[in-house]
Amino acid sequence: MIQKSFDAIYKKDIDALIDDSVHESKTLEYKETLPGNAGVAWASRTHA
């Protein structure tokens, strides 16, 4: 699990979960897109 606030999570953190084969659970759910404006904010951070 990622022990960071949402604002501190970057694409590399999500990639690490996938690379480590971390499965979805009650507290982790992978989404292809984020709802509302969250997707725009996330997209601007994925290159960090």
Short mmCIF file of the C-alpha atoms (twelve columns), coordinates in Angstrom:
data_MODEL
# 
_entry.id   MODEL 
# 
loop_
_atom_site.group_PDB 
_atom_site.id 
_atom_site.type_symbol 
_atom_site.label_atom_id 
_atom_site.label_alt_id 
_atom_site.label_comp_id 
_atom_site.label_asym_id 
_atom_site.label_seq_id 
_atom_site.Cartn_x 
_atom_site.Cartn_y 
_atom_site.Cartn_z 
_atom_site.pdbx_PDB_model_num 
ATOM 1  C CA . MET A 1  0.000   0.000  0.000   1 
ATOM 2  C CA . ILE A 2  1.103   3.558  -0.610  1 
ATOM 3  C CA . GLN A 3  1.750   5.383  2.663   1 
ATOM 4  C CA . LYS A 4  1.440   8.902  1.211   1 
ATOM 5  C CA . SER A 5  -1.212  11.571 0.948   1 
ATOM 6  C CA . PHE A 6  -3.045  11.697 -2.404  1 
ATOM 7  C CA . ASP A 7  -1.150  14.841 -3.412  1 
ATOM 8  C CA . ALA A 8  2.169   13.032 -2.940  1 
ATOM 9  C CA . ILE A 9  1.320   10.039 -5.159  1 
ATOM 10 C CA . TYR A 10 2.831   9.942  -8.646  1 
ATOM 11 C CA . LYS A 11 2.563   7.583  -11.597 1 
ATOM 12 C CA . LYS A 12 5.764   5.824  -10.536 1 
ATOM 13 C CA . ASP A 13 4.047   4.875  -7.246  1 
ATOM 14 C CA . ILE A 14 1.100   3.299  -9.098  1 
ATOM 15 C CA . ASP A 15 3.488   1.564  -11.511 1 
ATOM 16 C CA . ALA A 16 5.326   0.069  -8.521  1 
ATOM 17 C CA . LEU A 17 2.062   -1.423 -7.201  1 
ATOM 18 C CA . ILE A 18 1.397   -3.001 -10.578 1 
ATOM 19 C CA . ASP A 19 4.996   -4.222 -10.986 1 
ATOM 20 C CA . ASP A 20 4.806   -5.778 -7.507  1 
ATOM 21 C CA . SER A 21 1.515   -7.507 -8.462  1 
ATOM 22 C CA . VAL A 22 -0.431  -5.816 -5.666  1 
ATOM 23 C CA . HIS A 23 -4.048  -6.885 -6.118  1 
ATOM 24 C CA . GLU A 24 -7.141  -4.778 -5.550  1 
ATOM 25 C CA . SER A 25 -8.563  -4.965 -2.048  1 
ATOM 26 C CA . LYS A 26 -11.012 -3.200 0.260   1 
ATOM 27 C CA . THR A 27 -8.618  -0.241 0.396   1 
ATOM 28 C CA . LEU A 28 -7.134  -0.346 -3.127  1 
ATOM 29 C CA . GLU A 29 -9.022  -0.174 -6.393  1 
ATOM 30 C CA . TYR A 30 -7.380  0.493  -9.743  1 
ATOM 31 C CA . LYS A 31 -9.218  2.859  -12.108 1 
ATOM 32 C CA . GLU A 32 -8.550  3.510  -15.768 1 
ATOM 33 C CA . THR A 33 -9.707  7.120  -15.379 1 
ATOM 34 C CA . LEU A 34 -10.422 9.371  -12.430 1 
ATOM 35 C CA . PRO A 35 -13.792 11.081 -11.984 1 
ATOM 36 C CA . GLY A 36 -14.309 14.790 -12.612 1 
ATOM 37 C CA . ASN A 37 -11.374 17.171 -12.560 1 
ATOM 38 C CA . ALA A 38 -9.207  14.739 -10.594 1 
ATOM 39 C CA . GLY A 39 -8.196  13.101 -13.877 1 
ATOM 40 C CA . VAL A 40 -6.936  16.420 -15.234 1 
ATOM 41 C CA . ALA A 41 -4.874  17.067 -12.110 1 
ATOM 42 C CA . TRP A 42 -3.476  13.539 -12.171 1 
ATOM 43 C CA . ALA A 43 -2.574  13.715 -15.865 1 
ATOM 44 C CA . SER A 44 -0.546  16.863 -15.264 1 
ATOM 45 C CA . ARG A 45 1.502   15.013 -12.599 1 
ATOM 46 C CA . THR A 46 2.177   11.735 -14.424 1 
ATOM 47 C CA . HIS A 47 5.399   13.007 -15.974 1 
ATOM 48 C CA . ALA A 48 7.012   13.857 -12.642 1 
# 
